Amino acid sequence: MVIEYLKANGGAWPRNWDDLRNCYETARNDQGRHYCSFEQARACMAVDFEADPKVLAQAKSLHGERPFCVVYQRHGRTGEGPWDPNQRIFRYLTSQDSANQDSANTADGAKPKP
């Protein structure tokens, strides 16, 4: 849902749960799986609404470890691996950062990196 929000809002980070409501429903419907309701997700998950996506995009992931934790379960263990929301957000932000750098290089007359 955070990635859906970033996509829909030009890379801006959500300010609160209300910002995420429509994006959660979109992500839930697109997945074609049974997901909990928005209210259930809100009750069991936490999001760091103070995070800065520009700072997150510069984080370093060592040995595939989670570079930051901005989405997590309120109680219990947070997922790990490629499906971890923090890993997915990191991959999305770094792919956007690379695309933006390539666009800037191309605009300056430089060739994009392969």
ZAPA-229991 format. One record per residue (C-alpha): residue in one letter; x, y, z. Coordinates in Angstrom, 1 decimal, decimal comma, padded with zeros to 4 digits. Each point is the difference from the previous one (the first is absolute). Example, Ala and Ser with C-alpha at 12.3 -4.5 7.8 and 13.67 -1.06 7.14 Angstrom:
2
+--------+--------+--------+--------+
| residu |      x |      y |      z |
+--------+--------+--------+--------+
|      A |  012,3 | -004,5 |  007,8 |
|      S |  001,4 |  003,4 | -000,7 |
+--------+--------+--------+--------+
//
This chain:
114
+--------+--------+--------+--------+
| residu |      x |      y |      z |
+--------+--------+--------+--------+
|      M |  000,0 |  000,0 |  000,0 |
|      V |  002,9 |  002,4 |  000,6 |
|      I |  001,4 | -000,7 | -003,4 |
|      E | -003,4 |  000,6 | -001,6 |
|      Y | -000,1 |  003,3 |  001,9 |
|      L |  003,5 |  001,0 | -001,2 |
|      K | -001,0 | -000,9 | -003,6 |
|      A | -003,2 |  002,0 |  000,2 |
|      N |  001,5 |  003,1 |  001,7 |
|      G |  003,2 |  000,7 | -001,9 |
|      G |  002,2 | -001,7 |  002,6 |
|      A | -001,4 |  001,9 |  003,0 |
|      W | -000,1 | -002,0 |  003,2 |
|      P | -003,5 | -000,5 |  001,7 |
|      R | -000,7 |  002,3 |  002,9 |
|      N | -002,5 | -002,2 |  001,8 |
|      W | -002,2 | -003,0 | -000,3 |
|      D | -002,7 |  002,0 | -001,8 |
|      D |  002,5 |  000,6 | -002,8 |
|      L |  000,4 | -003,8 | -000,4 |
|      R | -003,7 | -001,1 |  000,0 |
|      N | -000,6 |  000,2 | -003,8 |
|      C |  003,4 | -001,5 | -000,8 |
|      Y | -000,6 | -002,9 |  002,4 |
|      E | -003,3 | -000,8 | -001,7 |
|      T |  001,7 |  000,2 | -003,5 |
|      A |  002,9 | -002,2 |  001,1 |
|      R | -002,4 | -002,4 |  001,6 |
|      N | -002,2 | -000,3 | -003,1 |
|      D |  002,9 | -000,3 | -002,4 |
|      Q |  001,6 | -002,9 |  001,9 |
|      G | -003,1 | -002,3 | -000,5 |
|      R |  000,6 | -001,5 |  003,5 |
|      H | -001,8 |  000,2 |  003,2 |
|      Y |  001,5 |  002,8 |  002,0 |
|      C | -001,3 |  001,4 |  003,3 |
|      S | -002,1 |  003,2 |  000,0 |
|      F |  001,7 |  003,4 |  000,1 |
|      E | -001,1 |  000,4 |  003,7 |
|      Q |  001,5 | -003,4 |  000,9 |
|      A |  003,2 |  000,9 | -001,8 |
|      R |  000,1 |  003,4 |  001,8 |
|      A | -000,5 | -001,8 |  003,4 |
|      C |  002,8 | -002,5 | -000,5 |
|      M |  002,5 |  002,0 | -002,0 |
|      A |  002,0 |  003,1 |  000,6 |
|      V |  001,4 |  002,5 | -002,6 |
|      D |  002,7 |  002,6 |  000,8 |
|      F | -001,8 |  003,0 | -001,5 |
|      E |  003,0 |  002,2 |  000,7 |
|      A |  002,2 | -001,9 | -002,4 |
|      D |  001,7 |  001,8 | -002,9 |
|      P |  000,0 | -002,0 | -003,2 |
|      K |  003,1 |  001,9 | -001,3 |
|      V |  001,9 | -001,1 |  003,1 |
|      L | -001,3 | -003,5 | -000,2 |
|      A |  001,1 | -000,3 | -003,7 |
|      Q |  003,5 |  000,7 |  001,2 |
|      A |  000,1 | -002,8 |  002,6 |
|      K |  002,4 | -002,9 | -000,4 |
|      S | -001,1 | -003,6 |  000,1 |
|      L |  002,7 | -002,3 |  001,2 |
|      H | -000,2 | -003,6 | -001,0 |
|      G | -003,6 |  000,3 | -000,9 |
|      E | -001,0 |  001,2 |  003,5 |
|      R | -002,8 |  002,5 |  000,5 |
|      P |  001,5 |  003,5 | -000,3 |
|      F | -002,7 |  001,7 |  002,0 |
|      C | -003,2 | -000,9 |  001,8 |
|      V | -002,8 |  002,5 | -000,8 |
|      V | -002,9 | -002,6 | -000,3 |
|      Y | -000,3 | -002,6 |  002,7 |
|      Q | -002,4 | -002,1 |  002,1 |
|      R | -001,1 |  001,6 |  003,2 |
|      H |  000,3 | -003,4 |  001,8 |
|      G |  002,1 | -002,9 | -001,1 |
|      R |  002,6 | -000,6 | -002,6 |
|      T |  000,4 |  002,1 | -003,2 |
|      G |  000,3 | -001,9 | -003,2 |
|      E |  003,4 | -000,6 | -001,5 |
|      G |  001,3 | -000,8 | -003,5 |
|      P | -001,0 |  001,5 | -003,3 |
|      W | -003,7 |  000,3 |  001,0 |
|      D |  000,8 |  002,1 |  003,1 |
|      P | -001,7 |  003,4 | -000,6 |
|      N |  003,2 |  001,9 |  000,9 |
|      Q |  002,0 | -001,9 | -002,5 |
|      R | -002,7 |  000,6 | -002,7 |
|      I | -000,1 |  003,7 |  000,9 |
|      F |  003,8 |  000,1 | -000,2 |
|      R |  000,1 | -001,7 | -003,4 |
|      Y | -002,7 |  002,4 | -001,3 |
|      L |  001,7 |  003,1 |  001,3 |
|      T |  003,5 | -001,0 | -001,3 |
|      S | -001,5 | -000,9 | -003,4 |
|      Q | -001,7 |  003,4 | -000,2 |
|      D |  003,2 |  001,7 |  001,1 |
|      S |  002,0 | -001,8 | -002,8 |
|      A | -002,7 |  000,9 | -002,6 |
|      N |  000,1 |  003,7 |  001,1 |
|      Q |  003,8 |  000,0 | -000,2 |
|      D | -000,1 | -001,5 | -003,5 |
|      S | -002,6 |  002,6 | -001,1 |
|      A |  002,2 |  002,8 |  001,4 |
|      N |  003,1 | -001,4 | -001,8 |
|      T | -001,9 | -000,3 | -003,2 |
|      A | -001,3 |  003,5 |  000,3 |
|      D |  003,5 |  001,3 |  000,4 |
|      G |  001,1 | -001,9 | -003,2 |
|      A |  001,6 | -002,9 |  001,8 |
|      K | -000,8 | -003,6 | -000,8 |
|      P | -002,0 | -001,9 |  002,6 |
|      K |  001,8 | -002,7 |  001,9 |
|      P | -000,6 | -003,6 | -001,3 |
+--------+--------+--------+--------+
//
